[in-house]
Amino acid sequence: MKTSQSEQKSKSKKTPLLIGGVLLAAIVIVAGVYVLLTNTNRNYAKETVAPLEASLVKAGSVEKCTTGDSGRGPDNKAPNYTIVFETSLDRTKASELVNQAAVDNGYKLSQANSAYDDIVSYYDHTTKQSPYSALKSGPVLLGVSLYDGGSHLSCANSTVTYDKSHTAVKLDLSLPEFK
């Protein structure tokens, strides 16, 4: 069976459209995957706590472990980040260090009650607002805990030394949920 000239012309006109459609779909898929991979790894809480982290490291604190969540998963909608440091400071000096680092970075820490004598906790839940437009408006929640004894601090797969002359510092920062 022979194909007519009009059928051949019709097929030749459809071929570039089909190729163009397939290329457009491939570009959209690749761009979508790129955006998904680059944006889901960004943790706004990690970015927010970075200046405090830098202040503590500059003063001689040693980062031992971190954990966090970008807030983009099915189980968590709010970015959060935790860092644990070792210091060679007693509790008084460690307290002075974290309070000064907080002030230098725009926070005002208040002391919280602790159920343990060897843990001193501070928090700021009102001073700073989240600067990220992708998140709901609300405050940056900062928690700071100082450990100088006991066995209450765990740190992933790393050992943290803390006693009366080596206070461990734990920073916890949470942001509002995504819109």
N, C-alpha and C positions, 0 to 999 in steps of 0.2 A: 504494500500500500504506500503510495507516494504522499508526501506532505506538501501541501500547497504553499505557495510563496507567502501568503498572508499569515499562515500558521507559523512559518519560520521567522518572519518578521516579529510576530507577537512574542515568540519564545526569546528572540534575541533582545527584545526590549525588557522582558521580565528578568533576564539574567543579571544585568547590572543592578537592578533594584533589589534582587535577592542578595547579591553579594554585599551591597551597601547596608542592607538591613542586618545581615549577619555581623558585619564589621562594627556597626553601631552598637549592637547588643554586646559584643565582646568588649568594646571600650567601656560601656556602662558597667559591666560586671567587674572588670579589672579596676576601674575607678572606685567602685563600691567596696571591693575587698581591701583596697589600699586605705581608704578612709576608715573602714572598720578596724583594721589592724593598727593603724597609727593612733587613732583616738581612744581605743579601748585600753591601751597600755599607759596612757597619760593619767597620772594620779595627782589631782589638784591638791590633795592633803600633803603629799610628799613635797610638792613645790612650796606650799605654804609654810611648812615646818623647816625648810632648808636653811633660812637665815639663823634660826635658833640652833640648829645642828652645827652650822659653821662657827657660831660663837663658842659652843662647848668644845668643839675640836680645837679651835684656836687656843683655848685655855688649857689644853692638855688632856681632855677627855678622850677615851678610845671607844669608838663605836664597836659594839659586840654583835648586835643583830638588829634586823628590821623586819617588819611585817606590815602589810597594808592591803587595801582593796581600792580599786579605782572607782567603785560605786556603779559600775555599768553592768553588773551581772544580774541574774534572776533572783539571787538571794540577798543582795545588798544594793541600795540605791544611793547611798551616801559615801563619798570618799573618806577614807581614814588611813592613818599611818602611825606606826609605833616604832620608836628607836630606843635601844638600851645601850647605855655607856658605862664603862668602868672609869673611875677616877682614883687619884691618890689623895683625895681630900677627906677630911672628917665631915660629919654631918653639917656643922656650922658653916664651914667654908663652901661646901657643896651647895648649901641653901643660899648663901650669898651669891655664888656664881649663877645659879639658875634664875634667881630673882633679878640680878643685874642684866643677864642675857634677855630675860623677858621684857624688862623696861626698855632696853636698847632696841627691841624689835616691836614696840608698841603694845605690849601686854601689861596687865596689872594683876599679879597673882594674889589670890586669897588662900589662906591655909584652910584645909579641910580636915575633918575628924578622921582618924584612922583607928581601926580595931586592933592594930599591932603597934607596940612600943618602938619597934625597929623600922617603922615606915612613917615617913612624913610626906603628906600629900598637899599639893597646891592645885588651884584651878583658876581659869579665867573663862567665863562663859558669856561675857557681855561686852568687852572692850572693843573687839575687832569684828567687823562684818565681812562675810565672804565677798571677795572681789570678782567672783566668776559669774558671768551672765548666764551660763548654761545651767547654773544651780538655782534652786529657790533662794530667795533672800533669807538671811538669817545669820546668826553669829558663828564665828570660829570657836570651836570648843577645844580648849587646851587643858590637858591634865599633866601634871608633873609629879612623879613619885621618887622619893629618895629612900634607898634601902641601905641600912648599915648593920645588918645582922639578920638572923633567922634563915629560913629557906623558902621564902615566899615568891622569889623571882625566878621565872624560867625564861630561857632565851633560845628557842629553837634548838639547834644542834651545837650551840656554843656555851661554854662555861663562863659565868660571870663571877669574878671575885668581889665580894663585898663583906666588909666588917667595919669596926669602929674607925679605922683609918683609911678605908677604901670604900667610900660611899658610891653605890651604883645609882645612876640617874635614868629614869624611864620617862620619855615624852610620849604622850598620846594626843593626837590631833584629829578631830572630826569636823567635817563640813556639812552643810545642809544637803538634802537630796537633790538629784537632778530634776529638772522641770518635767 
